[in-house]
Amino acid sequence: ISYSLQTLFPPDKKDVFGIDRRSGEIRLRNDLDFEDVSLYRLQVDATDQGNPPLSGHCKVVLEVLDVND
């Protein structure tokens, strides 16, 4: 299975998260700032190597908490 990641919201923050294509593990690439963006919506797509290939997707919602206050 091969995984890919699409940032749905906000659309200009595509470089914040990355995904391991083999395991599907989502990782941070950049820092998160509550004052900048407090909610992210991501879509994870999974595709197998069958013939024909089958695919599925799920939505991941990440809420950033302001731990400084």
Secondary structure, DSSP 4 states (H G I P E B T S, - for coil): -EEEEEEEESTT-TTSEEE-TTT--EEESS---TTT-SEEEEEEEEE--SSSPPEEEEEEEEEPP-TT-
